Amino acid sequence: MRWLRAQPVARGRPVILWGGSRGGEGALLIASYEPHLFDAVIASSPSAYSNGSFGPGSSLAVSGWSWNGKPLPIGAMIPVSRIRVPLLSATAVRTGSGRPHCRCHWS
């Protein structure tokens, strides 16, 4: 982040962390554990929980995320209360009528 902030194009501008779906989960985790690195966070369709790994040869019983070389607990709620910058989290949901709409949270 120091390198990015030192670049002429970024100097004096806000640095916003954005991620969608699994990346939204990652964005919330990064911002929760390093709340001072970003000026805002956008998470599109994130999980509220730290999930296990996905993909060929992986196991949901193995943490998909680590912090300082240690696996984060699977199924633990992401501590978004640690995020001290503006946060926009949005997900598409279906209503009882079957029509999709966006559920957003801005803090």
Secondary structure, 3 states (H helix, E strand, C coil): CHHHHHCCCCCCCCCEEEEECHHHHHHHHHHHHCCCCCCEEEEECCCCECCECCCCCCCCCCECCEECCEECCCCCECCHHHCCCCEEEEEEEECCCCCEEEEEEEC
